[in-house]
Each structure stands twice: as C-alpha cells, then as structure tokens.
Amino acid sequence: MANYTPARLVKQIDSQVQRVLRSTDWDEVNERGRKAVAQLRQDLADARIYAADYELSEMRDERLDNAKKAKKHLEQVRRQILRASEFDVFGPIDVAHLTAQIDQLIGDLK
C-alpha cells in the first residue's frame, strides 16, 4: 500500500464498499440498516474529499487539519461498516478486510 496515495486508497475502499452494496438484497435490509448505509456513503464521500485536500495542501497546518478531518470520517466509515454488518449488509470477511485497510490508511495520514 506504500505506493498509493491516501485519496487513491479511499477511492479503492469506496469501490470495494460499492461492490458489496450492489450485491445486497435491499428487500431484506430494514430501515436502520439502510440508514447505516446512507451514513456510510456520506462519510466515504467526505473522507475522499478530505484525503484529496490533504494531498493538495501546501501549508502544514492545512495538511494537519485535512488529515484530522479525513481520519474522523474514516473512523465513522469503520463504525458504519460494523453497524451495517449487524443487518447482514457486510459479511465478516468484508468487515475484517475493510477495517484493516481503513486502519492502515488512518495510520498513514500524518
């Protein structure tokens, strides 16, 4: 993962999440599960924005602020994935894989 930028990694995580969501039978997911997925999508979009801003930041303070915001949204993404898994949107393997990637990305944002 060292050759990837934070924005590219967030995009990769987003692609993996979208692949799982496309294969979900939404008739089987209750309202709380759908809300978790809606929040997950929003947090992923926000994380992508702040990760891109992080890379484009020229000033150190701006870079640190964007890293902090991106981390906050990535932590929310992790929580929403776990929450959605309670409604069988994500399986245990998806949760483990995505969580590991998110944790690595959070650690890379400095």
Secondary structure, 3 states (H helix, E strand, C coil): CCCCCHHHHHHHHHHHHHHHHHCCCHHHCCHHHHHHHHHHHHHHHHHHHHHHHHHHCCCHHHHHHHHHHHHHHHHHHHHHHHHHHCCCCCCHHHHHHHHHHHHHHHHHCC
